[in-house]
Amino acid sequence: MQIRTIPERCNLCGLCVKECVAGVWRTVNGRPEAAAPGFCSLCGHCVAVCPKDAIVHEGIDFVQIRPVDRKRLDPDVFSEIVRSRRSIRRYKADRVPDAVIKDILGLCAWSPTASNKQDVAFTVITNKDVLQALSAAVFSIGAKAYRHSRKGPGKLVYRALQKLAPGNDLERYMEPMPWYLEQQAAGRDLILHNAPVLILVHAPKKGRFHCENCNIAAANIMNYAHARGLGTCYIGFVTLALKIFPGLRKLVSLPRGRRVYACLTMGYPAHAYARTTCRRPRPVDWVR
């Protein structure tokens, strides 16, 4: 892979050398040189930082490269997106155009990944039959666990778990189950919330930092979707179920060798939110 400078453009600032954490760029005889191109992780920092557009890099798609428009980097706008975003559990029946979904997921290609592996991928489910089957299957798992917790050995196990972890999420979801069952019988979808779109964010089963990579991408999906007038909701129960039950992975056509690390419903919110909400201040410890 060819990586080099264009000598007549290079001003010898050395920013490419300073920015290259992989050790590709080094100072040789007073000039920056791509001395070890085989180490390149294709992060593109050298191209992005060069003030003179003096770098040739065969691994970079220069069609995608453009100057940064700093006038559009508005912290107030970003703050409003983060503060006003809600987890949406009531959706309109309106279809989300494929082009809009592609645009949102396309932007996530710029989400950072460890060592720039870029191995995050997406499965988009809009098939109503698949969505309904998945929702019903995941809900039935919880309902079955509830029934077992009410009698016999299951009741003893449930009580033991309550003592081991009082006030945990087990009680939070198990004790209201009679109400959940009533709602489900009345036709309410308590898992996928009748959303028209489900996005599975997945990466290879083996390797490091896949969970982090996928969830960074998921956060960008949620915020960008909100900025475009769409709503999303994290569905942790589906993420967990897909890790445990092979039949569900087959149902959603998850590619072999991949694991889902985040699931998001998406659609147009049925209701508008006129106000932001409150959040507890997060503890911050300073080490100076």
Backbone hydrogen bonds, N-H to C=O, Kabsch-Sander energy under -0.5 kcal/mol:
donor,donor_aa,acceptor,acceptor_aa,energy
4,R,56,V,-2.5
6,I,54,A,-2.7
9,R,6,I,-2.1
10,C,6,I,-1.9
18,K,14,G,-2.1
19,E,15,L,-2.4
20,C,16,C,-1.2
21,V,19,E,-1.0
23,G,20,C,-0.6
26,R,33,E,-2.7
28,V,26,R,-0.7
28,V,31,R,-3.2
31,R,28,V,-1.7
33,E,26,R,-2.6
35,A,24,V,-1.2
35,A,33,E,-1.9
36,A,24,V,-1.6
39,F,36,A,-2.0
40,C,37,P,-1.5
48,A,44,G,-2.4
49,V,45,H,-2.6
50,C,46,C,-1.2
53,D,50,C,-0.8
56,V,4,R,-3.2
57,H,55,I,-0.5
58,E,2,Q,-2.6
60,I,57,H,-1.4
62,F,60,I,-1.1
64,Q,61,D,-1.5
65,I,62,F,-0.6
70,R,68,V,-1.1
72,R,69,D,-1.7
73,L,70,R,-1.3
74,D,72,R,-1.6
78,F,74,D,-1.9
79,S,75,P,-2.5
80,E,76,D,-2.0
81,I,77,V,-2.0
82,V,78,F,-2.3
83,R,79,S,-2.6
84,S,80,E,-2.1
85,R,81,I,-1.2
88,I,86,R,-0.7
88,I,232,T,-2.5
91,Y,193,H,-0.6
92,K,268,Y,-3.1
100,V,97,P,-0.6
101,I,97,P,-1.8
102,K,98,D,-2.9
103,D,99,A,-1.9
104,I,100,V,-2.2
105,L,101,I,-2.7
106,G,102,K,-2.5
107,L,103,D,-1.8
108,C,104,I,-0.8
109,A,106,G,-1.5
110,W,107,L,-2.0
111,S,108,C,-1.7
116,N,113,T,-2.4
117,K,114,A,-1.6
121,A,202,H,-2.8
123,T,200,L,-2.0
125,I,123,T,-0.6
125,I,198,L,-3.1
126,T,124,V,-0.6
128,K,126,T,-0.5
131,L,127,N,-2.4
132,Q,128,K,-2.7
133,A,129,D,-2.2
134,L,130,V,-2.6
135,S,131,L,-2.4
136,A,132,Q,-2.5
137,A,133,A,-2.2
138,V,134,L,-2.4
139,F,135,S,-2.4
140,S,136,A,-2.2
141,I,137,A,-1.3
142,G,138,V,-1.3
143,A,139,F,-2.4
144,K,140,S,-2.5
145,A,141,I,-2.1
146,Y,142,G,-2.2
147,R,143,A,-2.2
148,H,144,K,-2.1
149,S,145,A,-1.5
150,R,146,Y,-0.6
150,R,147,R,-1.0
151,K,148,H,-0.9
154,G,151,K,-0.7
155,K,151,K,-1.1
155,K,152,G,-0.9
156,L,152,G,-1.3
157,V,153,P,-2.4
158,Y,154,G,-2.4
159,R,155,K,-2.3
160,A,156,L,-2.1
161,L,157,V,-2.4
162,Q,158,Y,-2.1
163,K,159,R,-1.9
164,L,160,A,-2.1
165,A,161,L,-2.2
168,N,165,A,-1.3
171,E,168,N,-0.6
172,R,168,N,-1.3
173,Y,169,D,-1.8
174,M,170,L,-2.2
175,E,171,E,-2.1
177,M,174,M,-1.5
179,W,176,P,-1.0
180,Y,176,P,-2.0
181,L,177,M,-2.9
182,E,178,P,-1.8
183,Q,179,W,-2.5
184,Q,180,Y,-2.8
185,A,181,L,-2.3
186,A,182,E,-1.5
187,G,184,Q,-1.4
188,R,183,Q,-2.4
190,L,188,R,-0.9
195,A,192,L,-1.9
197,V,266,M,-1.3
198,L,125,I,-2.0
199,I,264,L,-3.3
200,L,123,T,-2.9
200,L,198,L,-0.5
201,V,199,I,-0.6
201,V,262,A,-3.1
202,H,121,A,-2.6
202,H,200,L,-0.7
203,A,259,R,-1.9
205,K,257,G,-2.2
213,N,209,F,-2.4
214,C,210,H,-2.5
215,N,211,C,-2.1
216,I,212,E,-2.0
217,A,213,N,-1.8
218,A,214,C,-2.3
219,A,215,N,-2.0
220,N,216,I,-1.9
221,I,217,A,-2.3
222,M,218,A,-2.4
223,N,219,A,-2.2
224,Y,220,N,-2.5
225,A,221,I,-2.7
226,H,222,M,-2.1
227,A,223,N,-2.0
228,R,224,Y,-1.1
228,R,225,A,-0.5
229,G,226,H,-1.8
230,L,225,A,-2.9
231,G,267,G,-3.6
232,T,86,R,-0.6
233,C,265,T,-1.2
235,I,263,C,-2.4
236,G,234,Y,-0.6
239,T,235,I,-1.6
240,L,236,G,-2.5
241,A,237,F,-2.6
242,L,238,V,-2.5
243,K,239,T,-0.9
243,K,240,L,-0.7
244,I,240,L,-1.1
245,F,241,A,-2.8
248,L,245,F,-0.8
249,R,245,F,-1.3
250,K,246,P,-2.0
251,L,247,G,-2.0
252,V,248,L,-1.9
253,S,250,K,-1.3
254,L,249,R,-2.4
258,R,255,P,-1.4
259,R,203,A,-3.1
261,Y,201,V,-2.6
262,A,201,V,-1.3
264,L,199,I,-2.4
265,T,233,C,-2.2
266,M,197,V,-2.2
267,G,231,G,-1.8
270,A,90,R,-2.7
274,A,272,A,-0.6
277,T,83,R,-0.6
288,R,286,W,-0.6
